[in-house]
Amino acid sequence: MHVDIGNVLDGTPSVSRDSLERLDETVAAAHERIESGRADAEHGYAALNLPETADADGIRAAVEPFGDAEAIVTVGIGGSALGAATLTEALADEDDPDAYYLDNVDPEHVSTLAESLPLSETVVNVVSRSGTTAETLSNFLVVRDAMEAAGVDWTDRTFVTTGEEGNLRNLAEKHDLPALDVPEGVPGRFSVLSTVGLAAAAIQGHDLDALLTGAAEEADRLSGSLFDSPAYAYGATTYALAQRGALTNAMMPYAESLEYFAEWFAQLWAESLGKDGLGQTPARALGATDQHSQLQLYRAGPRDKLVTLVRPREREDREIPETDLQGLSYLGGSSLGELLDAEFEATEASLAAAGVPNVRIEIDRVDERGLGELLYGMEAACVLYGELANVSTFTQPAVEWGKRAARGLLGGGDFEEADAVAEKTTLVVE
Amino acid sequence: MHVDIGNVLDGTPSVSRDSLERLDETVAAAHERIESGRADAEHGYAALNLPETADADGIRAAVEPFGDAEAIVTVGIGGSALGAATLTEALADEDDPDAYYLDNVDPEHVSTLAESLPLSETVVNVVSRSGTTAETLSNFLVVRDAMEAAGVDWTDRTFVTTGEEGNLRNLAEKHDLPALDVPEGVPGRFSVLSTVGLAAAAIQGHDLDALLTGAAEEADRLSGSLFDSPAYAYGATTYALAQRGALTNAMMPYAESLEYFAEWFAQLWAESLGKDGLGQTPARALGATDQHSQLQLYRAGPRDKLVTLVRPREREDREIPETDLQGLSYLGGSSLGELLDAEFEATEASLAAAGVPNVRIEIDRVDERGLGELLYGMEAACVLYGELANVSTFTQPAVEWGKRAARGLLGGGDFEEADAVAEKTTLVVE
C-alpha cells in the first residue's frame, strides 16, 4: 500500500511536517501498545494477527461441499456481512457464483431475493457470533422456510459461522451442518480476514493465501514511525486532521469494484472511533461519479473535511473508439482508464488548490494481494487512531440502547428504553 | 409527505419552538421569492414547476418503440443518472426490464456490463444536456462500438435526452434517433421529474401521471409558513440546525428500495448548498443495516449531526416463521416489517435520548405517488434552505476547475489547471 500525505501539509485544516514529527513520538508509543496487545492476543488487537492465525485450509475444507453452488447468500448484518461483501464485490468474475447479502430486514427485499434465488443451488451462510442477532436470525428463519416450501433440504445447503456456543452452534450440532468458528478477540468490523469475511470468497474460488499474504506484508510494514508505515501514516494523519477540525473523512475510491470497500471502511471508522464526543464521520463516495455530486461541497463547503482518494495503479483498460463528435476528438485513441486516472489527478489537484486536505492511497491492483494490503492497512490505521485519540476502539456501547428498545417494543422483555419510544415529542407538518 | 420535527426541539444542537417561529418570518419572504421565480420560470426555480410542465405523453411516445426491451442502459453521470436510478430502483418489479446506469468511466465495470448485456434487446438512453460530457460520451462510444461488434444496429436501439443543440442533438438528427428535450431552466440535480428522470421509468411501465400527481400535491402544500408545508418544515429545520453546528445530515431511509434515494438526496444537498464555506454534508445511510455501522458514531460522536429517518407507512410484509431457537421466540409470529418498524422507532428514540437531533419523514407507500411527494418535497426543501442561507442554489462553480485540469491532462487543450497537477506536493510512505 502506498500512502501519499503531501496534500495535508497545506490547506484548511492542515498538519505541518513539524507537527507530524512531534506526533511521531506518540506514534512510537502507540505502536508499542499495539504490539503488546498483539503479542497477548488481547481483545481487538488479536485482529491484527489474522494474517498469521487465519486458517485458510480449514475454511476451504468447510465450504468444499458447496463448490457447485450457483449462489451464495450470506445472512448477517454489520461486520458479519460487510467484509465478505467487500471481498466478493471486488474480486468476483462473471463466472463465479453470485454473492448476495441479507443484511437488512426489509420484508420486500427479503421476499424478492427469496423468490428469485435458485434455492436448490444456493448455499446459505448464517453469520452471528452470539447466535442471537435478531435481524440475522429472522432472515435465516425466512430463508429456511422458503427452502422447505420449495422442497429443498436446507440442512444440505446451509452452514454457520458463529461463536463457541449459542443458537447457531446448537443448530449446527443438531443438524450436522458445517460450522466455522468466529475467532476469539476479533470484533465484527475487524473480521474480514477471518472465517467471517473469507468463507464467501473461498466459495467463489478466490486465493485466500494471497489475501493473507498481502495483509501480512502490510503488517510487516508497521513500525514505530508514521514515516515508515503506510498504515500508520494514514492513521496518524487522519487523527491529526480530525483534531484540527476535519470531522468528516470522505472515502472516495476510483474503482467501481471498491464501492463496497468504502462501506466497509465506513463501519470500521465510525463504530471504532465514534465515542466520547470524538470520531470522524466517514462519507462514502465514488470516483469519478461523485465529482458530479459531492465535489462542489468538498471544494467549496465548510472546512471540516479531508478527502481520501484510493486507486489501483493498474487495471484492465478499455479503449475509447475514435469519434467525429465535435470537440471530443481528444478522447478518441485514449482509454477509459486514462480518463479515470486524469480525473483522479485533476480532482486531487483541484482539492489541493482549494486548500482541502487530501490523502492518496494506491494499491498495485484490485486483486487478492492488493485487497489484503488495503484492508489490513485500514484496520491498523484505525487502531492507531484509536490509540492516539485514547478511545475504546473495540467496543460499541452506544448501540445497546436501541437494541433494548426494539426488543421491548416487540414483546421480548420489559425494557425501560421501550417506554421512551412512546414518549416521543412530536411536531408534525403534513 | 409527513414531516415530524419534534426531535429537533431538544438536544445538541437544537432549535427551539421560539426560534422556529422567528425563522418562519424569513420563510414567508423566501416563499415569496420562490413563487416569483416559479412564476417567471427562472433558472432553477423552473424545476419546481415540473409537476405541471413535464410532458408525460411525450415521454411515453418517445420510448414507445422500446416497449420490448429486456434492459435499459442510461448513459449519464450525476443528475443525468441519479434521478432515473432512484425511480427505477424504488419502483421496479421483477418482471420489468432491468435498468443499468453507466455513470462512471471505470473500464472494468464498463467492459463487464457491455459484455453481459443482451445487446439486441437493450435500449440505450444517452443523457447529457450539453452533449459534451466527457464521461458520458466516452461510455456511449464504447457501448455503440460493442453493439456494432455484435451486429446490432445501434440506431435502432438508442435514443438521446439532450439540449436544443450540440453533439447529441446532431447525432439524433443524423441517425433519426428519438430525442427527448432536457427542459430549460432545470439543473441536472433537479431533473428527476423531467424527461431526464422519467424516461427509464416509462420504459419500465411505471405510472408517470401518479408520480407527477404526487409531486403536484406536495407543491400545493408549499406555503408561507414552515408549520404548514412539510417541505419547508424540513428545509427550514435543516438550515437552522446547520447554523447551530449540524454540518452533517445523515439521510437514513428504512427501505432497501430507497437506497438510491439517499444517493440522489446527497447530490441535491451537496451540490446545491455546498458553497461559500457553507452547506451540510449528506451522509448516506440505510436502516436498519447502518444501526450496526454508523449508529455508534451518530449517537456518541461529535455533536455536528442531524439524522433524517425516512420510511413508508405501509409495505408488503413477510411473516417471521415460529422458532424454537432459544431466546428468539418473541420474534416468531411477528413480521420483518414489524421488526423493521420497531428498529426505526428504537433508533429514533435512541438518538433523542442521547440528544442527537433527528427528523422523521414518512410517505404512505414507496409507490409512484409517494415518490413524487418525497422527491418534490426534498427539492423544495433544498431551494428553501438555499434562500435562507443566501447561496446560489442552482450553480456548481467549484467543479469546473477539475474539469479543465482533466481535459488538459488528456490533451484536450491548454489549461493552466493541468500544470498544477504536475506540481503536486508529495510525501509518500510505502
Boltz contact constraints between the chains, C-beta under 6 A:
constraints:
  - contact:
      token1: [A, 2]
      token2: [B, 430]
      max_distance: 6.0
  - contact:
      token1: [A, 3]
      token2: [B, 429]
      max_distance: 6.0
  - contact:
      token1: [A, 4]
      token2: [B, 426]
      max_distance: 6.0
  - contact:
      token1: [A, 4]
      token2: [B, 428]
      max_distance: 6.0
  - contact:
      token1: [A, 5]
      token2: [B, 427]
      max_distance: 6.0
  - contact:
      token1: [A, 6]
      token2: [B, 425]
      max_distance: 6.0
  - contact:
      token1: [A, 6]
      token2: [B, 426]
      max_distance: 6.0
  - contact:
      token1: [A, 6]
      token2: [B, 427]
      max_distance: 6.0
  - contact:
      token1: [A, 77]
      token2: [B, 292]
      max_distance: 6.0
  - contact:
      token1: [A, 78]
      token2: [B, 292]
      max_distance: 6.0
  - contact:
      token1: [A, 78]
      token2: [B, 293]
      max_distance: 6.0
  - contact:
      token1: [A, 103]
      token2: [B, 289]
      max_distance: 6.0
  - contact:
      token1: [A, 104]
      token2: [B, 256]
      max_distance: 6.0
  - contact:
      token1: [A, 104]
      token2: [B, 288]
      max_distance: 6.0
  - contact:
      token1: [A, 104]
      token2: [B, 289]
      max_distance: 6.0
  - contact:
      token1: [A, 105]
      token2: [B, 288]
      max_distance: 6.0
  - contact:
      token1: [A, 105]
      token2: [B, 336]
      max_distance: 6.0
  - contact:
      token1: [A, 105]
      token2: [B, 339]
      max_distance: 6.0
  - contact:
      token1: [A, 105]
      token2: [B, 340]
      max_distance: 6.0
  - contact:
      token1: [A, 106]
      token2: [B, 255]
      max_distance: 6.0
  - contact:
      token1: [A, 106]
      token2: [B, 256]
      max_distance: 6.0
  - contact:
      token1: [A, 107]
      token2: [B, 317]
      max_distance: 6.0
  - contact:
      token1: [A, 107]
      token2: [B, 318]
      max_distance: 6.0
  - contact:
      token1: [A, 107]
      token2: [B, 336]
      max_distance: 6.0
  - contact:
      token1: [A, 107]
      token2: [B, 337]
      max_distance: 6.0
  - contact:
      token1: [A, 108]
      token2: [B, 315]
      max_distance: 6.0
  - contact:
      token1: [A, 108]
      token2: [B, 316]
      max_distance: 6.0
  - contact:
      token1: [A, 109]
      token2: [B, 256]
      max_distance: 6.0
  - contact:
      token1: [A, 110]
      token2: [B, 318]
      max_distance: 6.0
  - contact:
      token1: [A, 110]
      token2: [B, 336]
      max_distance: 6.0
  - contact:
      token1: [A, 111]
      token2: [B, 318]
      max_distance: 6.0
  - contact:
      token1: [A, 132]
      token2: [B, 327]
      max_distance: 6.0
  - contact:
      token1: [A, 137]
      token2: [B, 328]
      max_distance: 6.0
  - contact:
      token1: [A, 138]
      token2: [B, 320]
      max_distance: 6.0
  - contact:
      token1: [A, 138]
      token2: [B, 331]
      max_distance: 6.0
  - contact:
      token1: [A, 138]
      token2: [B, 339]
      max_distance: 6.0
  - contact:
      token1: [A, 141]
      token2: [B, 320]
      max_distance: 6.0
  - contact:
      token1: [A, 141]
      token2: [B, 321]
      max_distance: 6.0
  - contact:
      token1: [A, 141]
      token2: [B, 323]
      max_distance: 6.0
  - contact:
      token1: [A, 145]
      token2: [B, 321]
      max_distance: 6.0
  - contact:
      token1: [A, 167]
      token2: [B, 325]
      max_distance: 6.0
  - contact:
      token1: [A, 167]
      token2: [B, 326]
      max_distance: 6.0
  - contact:
      token1: [A, 230]
      token2: [B, 429]
      max_distance: 6.0
  - contact:
      token1: [A, 230]
      token2: [B, 430]
      max_distance: 6.0
  - contact:
      token1: [A, 233]
      token2: [B, 429]
      max_distance: 6.0
  - contact:
      token1: [A, 247]
      token2: [B, 302]
      max_distance: 6.0
  - contact:
      token1: [A, 247]
      token2: [B, 304]
      max_distance: 6.0
  - contact:
      token1: [A, 248]
      token2: [B, 281]
      max_distance: 6.0
  - contact:
      token1: [A, 255]
      token2: [B, 106]
      max_distance: 6.0
  - contact:
      token1: [A, 256]
      token2: [B, 104]
      max_distance: 6.0
  - contact:
      token1: [A, 256]
      token2: [B, 106]
      max_distance: 6.0
  - contact:
      token1: [A, 256]
      token2: [B, 109]
      max_distance: 6.0
  - contact:
      token1: [A, 267]
      token2: [B, 293]
      max_distance: 6.0
  - contact:
      token1: [A, 270]
      token2: [B, 294]
      max_distance: 6.0
  - contact:
      token1: [A, 270]
      token2: [B, 297]
      max_distance: 6.0
  - contact:
      token1: [A, 271]
      token2: [B, 296]
      max_distance: 6.0
  - contact:
      token1: [A, 274]
      token2: [B, 296]
      max_distance: 6.0
  - contact:
      token1: [A, 274]
      token2: [B, 297]
      max_distance: 6.0
  - contact:
      token1: [A, 274]
      token2: [B, 300]
      max_distance: 6.0
  - contact:
      token1: [A, 274]
      token2: [B, 301]
      max_distance: 6.0
  - contact:
      token1: [A, 275]
      token2: [B, 300]
      max_distance: 6.0
  - contact:
      token1: [A, 277]
      token2: [B, 302]
      max_distance: 6.0
  - contact:
      token1: [A, 279]
      token2: [B, 297]
      max_distance: 6.0
  - contact:
      token1: [A, 279]
      token2: [B, 301]
      max_distance: 6.0
  - contact:
      token1: [A, 281]
      token2: [B, 248]
      max_distance: 6.0
  - contact:
      token1: [A, 283]
      token2: [B, 283]
      max_distance: 6.0
  - contact:
      token1: [A, 284]
      token2: [B, 284]
      max_distance: 6.0
  - contact:
      token1: [A, 288]
      token2: [B, 104]
      max_distance: 6.0
  - contact:
      token1: [A, 289]
      token2: [B, 103]
      max_distance: 6.0
  - contact:
      token1: [A, 289]
      token2: [B, 104]
      max_distance: 6.0
  - contact:
      token1: [A, 292]
      token2: [B, 77]
      max_distance: 6.0
  - contact:
      token1: [A, 292]
      token2: [B, 78]
      max_distance: 6.0
  - contact:
      token1: [A, 293]
      token2: [B, 78]
      max_distance: 6.0
  - contact:
      token1: [A, 293]
      token2: [B, 267]
      max_distance: 6.0
  - contact:
      token1: [A, 294]
      token2: [B, 270]
      max_distance: 6.0
  - contact:
      token1: [A, 295]
      token2: [B, 399]
      max_distance: 6.0
  - contact:
      token1: [A, 296]
      token2: [B, 271]
      max_distance: 6.0
  - contact:
      token1: [A, 296]
      token2: [B, 274]
      max_distance: 6.0
  - contact:
      token1: [A, 296]
      token2: [B, 396]
      max_distance: 6.0
  - contact:
      token1: [A, 296]
      token2: [B, 398]
      max_distance: 6.0
  - contact:
      token1: [A, 296]
      token2: [B, 399]
      max_distance: 6.0
  - contact:
      token1: [A, 297]
      token2: [B, 270]
      max_distance: 6.0
  - contact:
      token1: [A, 297]
      token2: [B, 274]
      max_distance: 6.0
  - contact:
      token1: [A, 297]
      token2: [B, 279]
      max_distance: 6.0
  - contact:
      token1: [A, 299]
      token2: [B, 398]
      max_distance: 6.0
  - contact:
      token1: [A, 300]
      token2: [B, 274]
      max_distance: 6.0
  - contact:
      token1: [A, 300]
      token2: [B, 275]
      max_distance: 6.0
  - contact:
      token1: [A, 300]
      token2: [B, 398]
      max_distance: 6.0
  - contact:
      token1: [A, 301]
      token2: [B, 274]
      max_distance: 6.0
  - contact:
      token1: [A, 301]
      token2: [B, 279]
      max_distance: 6.0
  - contact:
      token1: [A, 302]
      token2: [B, 247]
      max_distance: 6.0
  - contact:
      token1: [A, 302]
      token2: [B, 277]
      max_distance: 6.0
  - contact:
      token1: [A, 304]
      token2: [B, 247]
      max_distance: 6.0
  - contact:
      token1: [A, 315]
      token2: [B, 108]
      max_distance: 6.0
  - contact:
      token1: [A, 316]
      token2: [B, 108]
      max_distance: 6.0
  - contact:
      token1: [A, 317]
      token2: [B, 107]
      max_distance: 6.0
  - contact:
      token1: [A, 318]
      token2: [B, 107]
      max_distance: 6.0
  - contact:
      token1: [A, 318]
      token2: [B, 110]
      max_distance: 6.0
  - contact:
      token1: [A, 318]
      token2: [B, 111]
      max_distance: 6.0
  - contact:
      token1: [A, 320]
      token2: [B, 138]
      max_distance: 6.0
  - contact:
      token1: [A, 320]
      token2: [B, 141]
      max_distance: 6.0
  - contact:
      token1: [A, 321]
      token2: [B, 141]
      max_distance: 6.0
  - contact:
      token1: [A, 321]
      token2: [B, 145]
      max_distance: 6.0
  - contact:
      token1: [A, 323]
      token2: [B, 141]
      max_distance: 6.0
  - contact:
      token1: [A, 325]
      token2: [B, 167]
      max_distance: 6.0
  - contact:
      token1: [A, 326]
      token2: [B, 167]
      max_distance: 6.0
  - contact:
      token1: [A, 327]
      token2: [B, 132]
      max_distance: 6.0
  - contact:
      token1: [A, 328]
      token2: [B, 137]
      max_distance: 6.0
  - contact:
      token1: [A, 330]
      token2: [B, 410]
      max_distance: 6.0
  - contact:
      token1: [A, 330]
      token2: [B, 411]
      max_distance: 6.0
  - contact:
      token1: [A, 330]
      token2: [B, 412]
      max_distance: 6.0
  - contact:
      token1: [A, 331]
      token2: [B, 138]
      max_distance: 6.0
  - contact:
      token1: [A, 334]
      token2: [B, 410]
      max_distance: 6.0
  - contact:
      token1: [A, 336]
      token2: [B, 105]
      max_distance: 6.0
  - contact:
      token1: [A, 336]
      token2: [B, 107]
      max_distance: 6.0
  - contact:
      token1: [A, 336]
      token2: [B, 110]
      max_distance: 6.0
  - contact:
      token1: [A, 337]
      token2: [B, 107]
      max_distance: 6.0
  - contact:
      token1: [A, 339]
      token2: [B, 105]
      max_distance: 6.0
  - contact:
      token1: [A, 339]
      token2: [B, 138]
      max_distance: 6.0
  - contact:
      token1: [A, 340]
      token2: [B, 105]
      max_distance: 6.0
  - contact:
      token1: [A, 342]
      token2: [B, 406]
      max_distance: 6.0
  - contact:
      token1: [A, 342]
      token2: [B, 409]
      max_distance: 6.0
  - contact:
      token1: [A, 342]
      token2: [B, 410]
      max_distance: 6.0
  - contact:
      token1: [A, 343]
      token2: [B, 406]
      max_distance: 6.0
  - contact:
      token1: [A, 345]
      token2: [B, 421]
      max_distance: 6.0
  - contact:
      token1: [A, 346]
      token2: [B, 402]
      max_distance: 6.0
  - contact:
      token1: [A, 346]
      token2: [B, 405]
      max_distance: 6.0
  - contact:
      token1: [A, 346]
      token2: [B, 406]
      max_distance: 6.0
  - contact:
      token1: [A, 347]
      token2: [B, 402]
      max_distance: 6.0
  - contact:
      token1: [A, 349]
      token2: [B, 405]
      max_distance: 6.0
  - contact:
      token1: [A, 349]
      token2: [B, 420]
      max_distance: 6.0
  - contact:
      token1: [A, 349]
      token2: [B, 421]
      max_distance: 6.0
  - contact:
      token1: [A, 350]
      token2: [B, 401]
      max_distance: 6.0
  - contact:
      token1: [A, 350]
      token2: [B, 402]
      max_distance: 6.0
  - contact:
      token1: [A, 353]
      token2: [B, 420]
      max_distance: 6.0
  - contact:
      token1: [A, 396]
      token2: [B, 296]
      max_distance: 6.0
  - contact:
      token1: [A, 398]
      token2: [B, 296]
      max_distance: 6.0
  - contact:
      token1: [A, 398]
      token2: [B, 299]
      max_distance: 6.0
  - contact:
      token1: [A, 398]
      token2: [B, 300]
      max_distance: 6.0
  - contact:
      token1: [A, 399]
      token2: [B, 295]
      max_distance: 6.0
  - contact:
      token1: [A, 399]
      token2: [B, 296]
      max_distance: 6.0
  - contact:
      token1: [A, 401]
      token2: [B, 350]
      max_distance: 6.0
  - contact:
      token1: [A, 402]
      token2: [B, 346]
      max_distance: 6.0
  - contact:
      token1: [A, 402]
      token2: [B, 347]
      max_distance: 6.0
  - contact:
      token1: [A, 402]
      token2: [B, 350]
      max_distance: 6.0
  - contact:
      token1: [A, 405]
      token2: [B, 346]
      max_distance: 6.0
  - contact:
      token1: [A, 405]
      token2: [B, 349]
      max_distance: 6.0
  - contact:
      token1: [A, 406]
      token2: [B, 342]
      max_distance: 6.0
  - contact:
      token1: [A, 406]
      token2: [B, 343]
      max_distance: 6.0
  - contact:
      token1: [A, 406]
      token2: [B, 346]
      max_distance: 6.0
  - contact:
      token1: [A, 409]
      token2: [B, 342]
      max_distance: 6.0
  - contact:
      token1: [A, 410]
      token2: [B, 330]
      max_distance: 6.0
  - contact:
      token1: [A, 410]
      token2: [B, 334]
      max_distance: 6.0
  - contact:
      token1: [A, 410]
      token2: [B, 342]
      max_distance: 6.0
  - contact:
      token1: [A, 411]
      token2: [B, 330]
      max_distance: 6.0
  - contact:
      token1: [A, 412]
      token2: [B, 330]
      max_distance: 6.0
  - contact:
      token1: [A, 420]
      token2: [B, 349]
      max_distance: 6.0
  - contact:
      token1: [A, 420]
      token2: [B, 353]
      max_distance: 6.0
  - contact:
      token1: [A, 421]
      token2: [B, 345]
      max_distance: 6.0
  - contact:
      token1: [A, 421]
      token2: [B, 349]
      max_distance: 6.0
  - contact:
      token1: [A, 425]
      token2: [B, 6]
      max_distance: 6.0
  - contact:
      token1: [A, 426]
      token2: [B, 4]
      max_distance: 6.0
  - contact:
      token1: [A, 426]
      token2: [B, 6]
      max_distance: 6.0
  - contact:
      token1: [A, 427]
      token2: [B, 5]
      max_distance: 6.0
  - contact:
      token1: [A, 427]
      token2: [B, 6]
      max_distance: 6.0
  - contact:
      token1: [A, 428]
      token2: [B, 4]
      max_distance: 6.0
  - contact:
      token1: [A, 429]
      token2: [B, 3]
      max_distance: 6.0
  - contact:
      token1: [A, 429]
      token2: [B, 230]
      max_distance: 6.0
  - contact:
      token1: [A, 429]
      token2: [B, 233]
      max_distance: 6.0
  - contact:
      token1: [A, 430]
      token2: [B, 2]
      max_distance: 6.0
  - contact:
      token1: [A, 430]
      token2: [B, 230]
      max_distance: 6.0
